[in-house]
Amino acid sequence: MATKTPTTQPETKQEDLNDEVIAVRPAPGNKAQPPSIAFGGERYMYFTERDLNRILANLDALRQTVFPTSGVEHEISAPKQQHFPSVCLIGLGRCGSNIALDVASLVYNARNFYLNEFNNEEKQNREQEYRPMRWIKRSLHLKPSNALKPVFLIEPLVMLGDLDKDIEGRIRFSNKGESSGFLHDYTKMKIMDLSEVHAGGAGNAPILGQYLAKIILNKDTQRFSNADWKFIHSYLIDSCGIKANQSRLYFYIFSAGGGTGSGMASEFGLAQQYAYMSKTFDTRTLPENEENRGHSFVFEPIFTSGICILPNISDHGVEMSEALHINAGRLLCKYLAEEWDFSYNFDHEDSSDASVMHRIRPWNAMMLISNDIMRYAEETDDGDIQHIDVNAMEKYANQYISQQIFNILTAQAVTTDYDENYFRRAGIDIGETIRLDANDLFMSLAGPVAVAYAESVIPTEGAGQEKLKLFDKQQASGLNIDDLFFRSIDLPHFNKVTQAIEGISLLPIESERYRATLASYQKNGYDATELKDLHFFKNCSSVVSIVSLPKDYKLSYMDLNKLKSHLNNLFPNTTLKRYALVIGASANISLTTLIVKSPCLSDDFLTLIVAYIKRCFAKDSYRFDEQLDEAMLEFIRSEEFDEDRVDAMLNEFENPAKILDTNWYAIKPMYEKKYRELIHSKDKFISINDIRLSRDSVKKAIKYLREIYRHKISKTRVISLNQQGAKKEKQKD
């Protein structure tokens, strides 16, 4: 059973608030583990506010800063409460916060451009209102040559967090911060100032980032000197899914190779999932009054995704830092172990609250994007990779990620996300949009996910057409759907026409082999016989395709059928295929395909996991040769999993000292002392030893890989009670 502390009533004293931590005891018969080890341990230790009135007050305080209004406006609009955006981006660490800042800046600039264009057009219309030309234009159906194009107007809530105390200064004095009015005007962006817990980063050690995140998430929010933190905490964790918090999609953006983002992201995700899941087992009837009526924990599904930037695996004669590979491998190993527990580990099935609560994972899905994107783009453009500015590489990788976020956001956006006059101004028929909601994504996307993306400009022949039906039976002239699909699965490259970065976010196999396989695929008229045998495509369990069309562009049935045919041929064993059609959110035609689960069988993914296991788990005799490399492949391929052999090759727990060039045993007590100073209750203490990954985590990750490696489906067979045809055949014989 899940043991929970009693409900905190509004009159609860301040000193009692620190008791609002949910603890879960193991189900009967489970093997005891050290306290606080995820998925098998005795308890989770996350502070969760339980007082509904305080949660609602915190949400209202955040809402007032997100939607600031003057006194007069407030009086007029008092009956109508502003909804939080349906989407929230959480950028963690330097890399993650930079990307989230990029997205916020792009959204801000797009909105300003659109509104300025609209205001100019309105002004011109008013000036010509009484002129004879207005009547002539209307009578002859003449339209301005530069028709207003609708642009992306969804404004997500953006949370930026880093263990660097100067995160606000870094943002304020960046190019985006210095641009006119951005930081002041984009009120949906909030900075999580966590410097009072730690102000110096995680030292490129994810286990330290994870431990510091535990301190932050276990500390009573009322005891933070930063008053904004309790508002953000109530929004991200305490209220996720309830009626008062309308956000349903949360994207955690971070770099897997660093210490802060890689360590913090999964801990923040677990705290949110744990708070959300705990509500499902909380059968208490909360008292309601006039202030909170209708806002109790009657909640909707939420979808959360990590957007994980993987480090370069290989470069032109440059050996990458081994620590980046090890850090990324730790994150991937941890996530696969958590996914195995959540999705597949039912050997000792138990429906008790405690058993289910120990199966949570930080996100529903984790999108993988390689930092090699710009390198491949330069290679395909015959550029000199040696002279590429590192900031330019990061900029274009960030652009690629922003493109994917845009497409996913627009695919599920609700009308409340837009300006109330947006559809009227843009002339968009919202009824023609096929939308994915949070529940669609929850059911369709799970585990590791890769992205395939491409876009094309509107064919010139169709630019002057009148408003038409969404689909047309005839072939739309100018659009080459075969080429669009091919470019989406190609190596990352720069589209000079659309200025977009296209291609696949994670290569299925080594780049030269993949390039040759793609060339054969194209040469043979897009025959997927060879390409679909790659595990990346063959073992894919589901795909989600998002097609974005400009307003009034008609997509032919022939093009739609070609697209479906390509997907069916390349992904022969998908259990589920989902499609979304977004209209009016882009000036170009774009195709985004999300490839689910099978990316964990790609070369890069396996290379990173094995690098981590060899360095931090392997016994000395296996650390520096290829025995463990070959053994890992055998563990995945063999019919029976030899767990005894894993025990023989690996130590019981990871050794964090292997990636730090200093004395780990001197660092450990420094951070544990900080925990004791910030969280005073002795029974809530967690040692760094308790959050180490174990050999059992490695076994679970291997079991997940084995499960995906063996994924296949059986084609539907027609079953008939009518045996007339069979009887006739027998009679002939």
Steps between C-alpha positions, in 0.01 A plus 500: 500500500612856441543679830418868486507769761166644609340775299639844571217736583518874431570575864808272508789656684812598307723256686278208401524566128823307462310179568317521170720240332339193352670173589438162345589173667582191294228252416504181708754251375719754321869476570617783724744748349689799638262791568402731215645290218260556214290202394549250776584725793299559812384853435493801279581825674339784309331790672144539372262772610175335611293806589272570203433859605871576519557336158224711346641814661845421360354440153314831516820679597684346205207575267511868595864524395442303179193705403559842657206739477440857604241581765236606247559194282483279807159638597364447149642150452459379860231240416724343234805326645798463266601144417858386525644401160445132422876457457794563731870481410748436782859578398754360748873564502685737267409313181136439591438855621660643182272293277187587700605865482536464121147364473358782712686756290377348173141496622527860621645621168245304295211647696635854467549453126149369454332769708700778334408370156137473601493852645658640183241323288217629721638852477517482120144369486373787714679757285337359187160453659328785318694479175341375176791255469366305798175430315682404181731259682211338682288474185780351291621273784845655485736415788824659617804341335666435835223317682551470872638158594401361838793406722558299816327684782488245782686640798616225737584557862881484520689409818878541506705331772872461569721440800708799389408798719557735207231352274294820510801715413599262220153530347463872560829588332471254213407623154139395558489668838629826358253496210229759533249407765526121479568420866249759614225418252515121494338451839452126440872440559609441861846444645534238773756654735637202693823663615411489869532120486810500283670773300790331327375241251531122521860470383409288196388218732135394449481326836574835669241674282249231595583530870466879496166464322389266780585768755302760303200272458500372859527843661178661620413768244385737776856506631660626175617860514403534132125559525439408134615141549187391686285635214705313241506184714121503536467543124752232394446239769215553746223581250596315180183365338239674715233731365660818636821428306415471131852400384501144369833466316838545666830486310826471697793620288855413610840378391577137583877558512506764773454472873224747585244426228572128479473458876215742575262427212403144590465591868262787419309269268470231767374750757231619259397145405498394863277791604269429206480125562449543873177687427358192328534299822382778728135417572444780750215740434652844529280768657389762249394855560394780272860583413610155389171347383554309178881512528560189707717213382270378226774494244578432134781299339827687457781421257860567595806460282870544549680660206848362539801637310757223462873581469709445187615140470766550233651804336764581242816398680377649828452271798202614706517516877431153636306652790234629259442148368494350849255765629266443205528122542401529866187697411402251227564198723297652783211586267484154339497336845211725601316432174546125547346518846210712378414324174620141513608385844204292613679182608356547848191697405354690788214749474560661838552875519861459609583267212355734239664806654838328477453457126494866405747646252596866458330558163258321271758526222855627450584657163859447394682762294866454412736794532659371179219666303703798382803285414293285264338812357841645418623172352206478261557862399869437425595745774829509687403361838830608655408868468144479635440724798391297803233761577364462146477123551306548822278761337394267219452204733277725711310603187435134414367433849282811488351383169397169657352668808297732274354211302406298806348804669292599199383139455326504838430869557153591620321817389560664839874499421446754222410865497120509509485676160771284340277270297277783383798702385674206335189363332565148627229236526588331828261217413746375240778441751571146622640551849695282741408560862706410807328162527584417136866572567484313832376188319718535189841608631694308763866434561783630279381697195683632192377772264497513118430842349480677162315792348424651158378835372152532352498395134479823297223369277262474794578834659221697333219252553173596666397338829468127431417182679775361720556193285483480122469182297740633238876509541606839638755636257847578627517299825727196485383295798758227429783750527347660812486163675854408390643828627334442838691172557824619337812598692452846651545772237424866446214590266613822329151570365308484830798573731402193703720220628356171378577133551489244775593596856693180578669281239392133495853382414844649434475800264688361197304173504173690541588736214566203270175327604302818433660539157391146413148574632468806276659335198255208514194724488454518879496124541536449876608134485852571628427804715214344698729221622685745723383452859428875520212448254423127532450503878306827520182448702311815398536817295330838525501714184420870509427675171492879513336686212473872421154651499294412189757254363331180385675170559403243238377156594774359281766680707340387826485139380862516384603623843312217672651251256854619581431469873351150462793380289773643721341407836363148436441404866331805648207421724366854485517783246358841588462806277447867576418772249581859597367784286609861499786477749776514239573666168660174375395136464674290763512135599600382848516128580559382858664155511427317824709260714726354226752791520642324807643241256695763302880497497537828690258398776670165563848656481418751774344243734792258464752784555333576833473138613865426417634803682277510808391137556746259341750311711862581420555208266215618271545879503743550212455219249213393274368212710218705650415655160448158348322372810246786484411408142465138606279595797260672258504237224498173693171319564577467872637788705802383701472720810773304679747613237399862563569445871843361417598800285352793694526639850182537703484882486630770269819676605461877446871551568577350160391816317639756746865590512493558874430325830135390494503408867590858592224647281222272623484627865500864380174450311344281770572772757313745276202262498496482879526879533216574258266215602507475876296184557735205558255241368497675162875480445616338176860402440664536159571128524125441494454657156779309328386280214532130577588192299129427510440823304738377230314168482167680460643719223622187319159339542338805341741480205422128467127575495531757220745279308232229487207726413289378210136478401289239326302615201122490536361177356142470375303250710183359345236253607406461136691199374317474170810580297703235679229236442494570127877456481473162674226388264720581199777288645 
